[in-house]
Amino acid sequence: ITKTVFGVEAEPRESRSMTFEGFLRYMESKNCCIFNQAHTSVYQDMDQPLTNYFISSSHNTYLTGDQLVGKSHLDAYVCALRKGCRCLEIDCWDGPDMEPVVYHGYTLTTKILFKDVINTVEQHAFEVSAYPVILSLENHCSQEQQEVMAQNLISILGDKLLRAPLIHPTTGNLPSPNDLMYKVLIKNKKLKPQIQTEETAGTEAEESVDEGEDDEEEDDEDEDHLTKAKFWSPRKTEPKKKKVVVARALSDLVIYTGSVKFISFSHANDNQNYYENTSMAEKKARRLAKVSGADFVQHNQKFLSRIYPAGSRTSSSNYNPQEFWNVGSQLVALNFQSLGLPMDLNDGRFQDNGGCGYVLKPAVLISSQRSFDPSCRQHRQKPTHLLLKVISGSNLPVPRSGKPLDPFVRVEIHGIAADSRRKNTHTVRNNSLSPHWEADMNFSISVPELCLIRFCVRDQTGLLSSEFVGQYTLPFNSVRKGYRWVPLLSRDGCSLDPASLFVFVWYS
């Protein structure tokens, strides 16, 4: 019997009809997936400056667990790169036998060799994406071991390492992802240009690697290390915060991603160079986003900014990245080893544009012609009205106990504060195979191009308690209208096929 890909037998095909089984296969195929299949390939303009993109970024990339006694492992870099991560963090410390090591300083986390990390990056950097990888160095090494780091970077990465500015970048100042395809960039403190003298010749220069924020906030990564040092070290041996002098050989490898201290938006506007970027902890970034949202957006139109989790997150938990995407921060770094909502949002954001790790920011965050403040509740554009009808589920995973689920669906809108909402269906009792909800949900969204939609199936375990079953997150701009199939993913992002939802979507 001749069949099509959807199992339509010859007789129904001749009569231009479809069997029920064929229709079911069609409805559960990629042809009917809620995610726009055109967005599974790179489709966005990749010739704009790096500042115009959200860039998938990892924090403490080397860790597979918590920040106090967790293991450092090369596989963590491989996993991050295979998930499309384009900005990796490497915490560098002096090691024995003049071999720099990577670990979370002043803790009991295990150590790996810097050169092994670079070898891993060289092997896997461009497996899933051709676009540039940024190595964010948190550098605590002596000048001598920084020299070793520079030698490792040059000898191992070879032509993949960007060692000089591009002659003709397509964008003027900062180059574009297309300009930097198959290149690795080093993000680190860069020495200021100066005339060589006997005192500054060679590797030595009175520049600190420290990118510290205000001491009273303990807001930078070096301060976070000191906080942990106070916990782990006896008081009399407590290490003092010291400035690390950057080696010229390492400084010379920093081309478009030179790290500088953030003081204020006005100071950055007057003093920061286009090739310089800042890093700040979530607490400071959150405060700035609330009180100076429009200024933050304008800052990120000119410069790269990196946000990282607070040092107090010793369990390697994550913040919600959406609040920093809302102000246009490009490098919103998360602990990739930690599962949950923040990583679901990150995976949803970066499955767009072919999963290449670079997603073009919406026009409201790029255009300098008008001011955009994400904390403002009123925006000029007409709101988009979204109708979501959660119709049914299929083949939901049964817990190990074998007890049928009492499932409900939570639909979440993640965007600017005024747009962020969540609504639940009612609970269906004792039905994991084919629960029906037929639940209508309406949302008004003022800035849809910034929004993510998350479908989360939960099992009602008590009057006020429920447990995670599966979820799927995607950008609003990748949502297709009509009757659609929503594939469900596990907590660690793996497919739960054939578990799925059936929904109807319309927006105008």
Buried (B, 14 or more C-beta within 10 A) or exposed (E): EEEBEBBBBEEBBEEEEBBEEBBBBBBBEEEBBBBBEEBBEBEBEBBBBBBBBBBBBBBBBBBBBBBBEBBBBBEBBBBBBEBBBBBBBBBBBBBEEEBBBBBBBBBEBBBBBBBBBBBBBBBBBBEBBBBBBBBBBBBBBBBEBBBBBBEBBBEBBEEBBBEEEBEEBEBEEBBBBBBBEEBBBBBBBBBEEEEEEEEBEEBEBEBBBBBBBEEEBBBBBBBBBBBBBEEEEEEEEEEEEEEBBBBBBBBBBBBBBBBBBBEEBEEBEEEBEBBBBBBBBBBBBBEBBBEBBBBBBBBBBBBBBBBBBBBBBBEBBBBBBBBBBBBBBBBBBBBBBBBEBBBBBBBBBBBBBBBBBBBBBBEBBBEEEEEBBBBBEEBEEEBBEBBBBBBBBBBBBBEEEEEBBBBBBBBBBBBBBBBBBEBBBEBBEEBBEEBEBEBEBEBEBBBBBBBBBBBBBBBBEEEEEBEBBBBBBBBBBBBBEEBBBBBBBBBEBEEBEEBBBBBBBEBE
